Amino acid sequence: MLGLLGNVAEVKALRPQLLTKQFIKVFSELLDSKADGIEVSYNACGVLAHIMFDGSDVWTMEEPKRSHVMDKMWAAIQSWDVSSRRNINYRSFEPILRLLPQSGAPVSQHWATWALYNLVSVYPSKYCPLLIKEGGVILLQKVLELESSHQETKDMAREQPIFSSRAHVFQIDPSTKKNWVPTSKHAVTVSYFYDSTRTVYRIISLDGAKAIINSTITPNMTFTKTSHKFGQWADSRANTVYGLGFSSEAHLSKFADKFAEFKEAARLAKERSQEKMELTSTPSQESATGDLQSPVTPENINGTNERVTPDTAFNTESRAETNAVPFPHSSTSITKHWEAELAALKGNNAKLTAALLESTANVKQWKQQLAAYQDEAERLHRRVTELECVSGQTAGVKTQKTELNQTIEELEAELKAREEELENLKEEVEKASQLQTQKDSLAQKLQETERRNAELESQLQDLEQRLETGQLESESFRKSLRSLLELLDGKIFELSELRDSLAKLMEDDSS
């Protein structure tokens, strides 16, 4: 039922039908529902998210207030478990993605970000390709750039899976350093995550709510294929070695290729970071006597106060002092020797800089993890308090549930009536279509009749012209015949006279 209303809410032209006091009140109450896990609350919040997306201008009702409903939406989203498995199927993220790049309704943006994070985290093989195909990663990057986006939304949009595969996860036995210990009973999803803010790539795998892999990719890591279906890599920060068993060699090769790709990206990001640090640090200088200074001092890297170990400092000072001894330019061997010493000094300095950068990054990461753990503890505490309040209001909840069920039944009855009305309209449309077909047929026949009538009129005119011509010819023939008769009468008269004359002559001859 709510899924159907969610589809209605995705159509802008139909949303005003849902923007009524009765509907908004029901959806607001369903935000607190725990029926079917989070599905009822999630779908109700989705309907409200699309309504809020239209802005405050369309909210014409006085009660409930728009701000109050938005506060309830925030509270509902924060109460959901982001690792919840879902009874839902998306064929496209387009209705969700359109809620991201906007500043008019931050709660709608937060709901859309939460939905994407949940789906690609719990079902990465299904929804990660869909998110990338429809441009979701680019839109999430825009969420990070918007000043109006809440920090919670940015934290969720910052890190999204970019590639996933399924494998059996193992870790090396810490005691023997030889045997593999399985950390999952069955194949689990292993995903590459990218944090665009810190430019960090991570490999993460969850077995239920437990993180069995949380490894940050560094340029020094190497992924090794030990067989045609098994690969491993060492993580010095976690002080362990991870192993993955894939179902086929193709899956292993794909995962290894992605590891190499993201490792190279991490290396380039680290080099860019070092270049920025060198630009902000004190440049290296060489004194007139040949004294050398490190181009990046440990004290000014990211504001850290870490120091070089005594042995390293002693070696550096010794080499610097030795390097300060003047030597003749003609001595080629001595020049090469000191050039080698200078190169070694620069190499040690680069290693020291890299170590300081890595330690600084670790400190920041630990601080962020600590803050995340504190936020999670506070959220769980609020959740326990809410559950205690709910447990003391069982009777009220039952009454509210009964009222909600009645309201849902009324809505279903109204929806059924609307569906019947829609069916009637469809029948009328079909009848109108049939009448239109008959009309078109009659119009075609009328055109054919008019065409034949025009042809007959043309033939009639032709016959009239021919008749008139025949009459003229007949009249002319009559005149000619009359003249001929008159001529014949004259000739006959002459012949009669000639006969009479001949008769007289014959009589005269006989007498």
Secondary structure by P-SEA (a helix, b strand, c coil): caaaaaaaaaccccccccccaaaaaaaaaacccccccaaaaaaaaaaaaaaaaacccccccccccaaaaaaaaaaaaaacccccccccccccaaaaaaaccccccaaaaaaaaaaaaaaaaacccccaaaaaaaaaaaaaaaaaacccccaaaaaaacccccbbbbbbbbbcccccccbbbbccccbbbbbbbbccccbbbbbbbbccccccccccccccbbbbbccccccccccccccbbbbbbcccaaaaaaaaaaaaaaaaaaaaaaaaaaaaaaaacccccccccbbbbbcccccccccccccccaaaaaaaaaaaaaaabbbbcccaaaaaaaaaaaaaaaaaaaaaaaaaaaaaaaaaaaaaaaaaaaaaaaaaaaaaaaaaaaaaaaaaaaaaaaaaaaaaaaaaaaaaaaaaaaaaaaaaaaaaaaaaaaaaaaaaaaaaaaaaaaaaaaaaaaaaaaaaaaaaaaaaaaaaaaaaaaaaaaaaaaaaaaaaaaaaaaaaaac
